[in-house]
Amino acid sequence: MNWRFKGTPTFWKSLYRLPLQQQETARRVFQIFKINPFDPRLHTHKIHHLSAHYGRTIHAVRVEGDLRVIFYLEGNAVITVDIGTHAIYR
């Protein structure tokens, strides 16, 4: 599938607040993410309580350690909502 990607203002703000090393790791992960957001190397999983809260399926991918990106699908568009520690799940 040809995915289109869009980051929310919150996502971009959070990304640029990360230390430079984590930003670089995120860029490497996004090279995989842009090809297939469900690639097994990303450990993509649903976040059930956020999905219930927002009324749509919210997914997360692992960037490194405790660093995650949360996103949802809208047709063939992948909307990245935020990047950060597990605290973004709240």
SULSUL-V628917 format. One record per backbone hydrogen bond with DSSP energy under -0.5 kcal/mol. NH is the residue of the N-H (numbers start at 1). CO is the residue of the C=O. E is the energy in kcal/mol with one decimal. If there is no record, write none. Layout:
nh:NH co:CO e:E
nh:NH co:CO e:E
This chain:
nh:3 co:1 e:-0.8
nh:4 co:76 e:-2.5
nh:6 co:78 e:-2.5
nh:8 co:80 e:-2.5
nh:12 co:8 e:-2.1
nh:13 co:9 e:-2.4
nh:14 co:10 e:-2.5
nh:15 co:11 e:-2.8
nh:16 co:12 e:-2.2
nh:17 co:13 e:-0.7
nh:17 co:14 e:-0.5
nh:18 co:14 e:-0.7
nh:18 co:15 e:-1.2
nh:23 co:19 e:-2.2
nh:24 co:20 e:-2.3
nh:25 co:21 e:-2.1
nh:26 co:22 e:-2.6
nh:27 co:23 e:-2.1
nh:28 co:24 e:-2.0
nh:29 co:25 e:-2.4
nh:30 co:26 e:-2.4
nh:31 co:27 e:-1.0
nh:32 co:28 e:-0.8
nh:32 co:29 e:-0.7
nh:33 co:29 e:-2.6
nh:34 co:30 e:-2.7
nh:35 co:31 e:-0.5
nh:35 co:32 e:-0.9
nh:36 co:32 e:-2.4
nh:39 co:36 e:-2.0
nh:42 co:39 e:-2.2
nh:43 co:40 e:-1.2
nh:44 co:39 e:-0.5
nh:45 co:60 e:-2.2
nh:47 co:58 e:-2.9
nh:48 co:46 e:-0.7
nh:51 co:47 e:-2.4
nh:52 co:48 e:-2.4
nh:53 co:49 e:-1.9
nh:54 co:50 e:-2.8
nh:55 co:51 e:-1.4
nh:56 co:51 e:-1.1
nh:58 co:56 e:-0.5
nh:59 co:71 e:-3.3
nh:60 co:45 e:-2.6
nh:61 co:69 e:-2.1
nh:62 co:42 e:-2.7
nh:63 co:67 e:-3.0
nh:64 co:67 e:-1.2
nh:67 co:64 e:-3.8
nh:68 co:66 e:-0.5
nh:68 co:84 e:-3.4
nh:69 co:61 e:-2.0
nh:70 co:82 e:-2.5
nh:71 co:59 e:-2.5
nh:72 co:79 e:-1.8
nh:73 co:57 e:-0.5
nh:74 co:77 e:-2.6
nh:77 co:74 e:-1.7
nh:78 co:4 e:-3.6
nh:79 co:72 e:-3.0
nh:79 co:77 e:-0.6
nh:80 co:6 e:-2.4
nh:80 co:78 e:-0.7
nh:81 co:70 e:-2.9
nh:81 co:79 e:-0.5
nh:82 co:70 e:-1.2
nh:84 co:68 e:-2.5
nh:88 co:85 e:-2.3
nh:89 co:86 e:-2.1
nh:90 co:87 e:-1.6
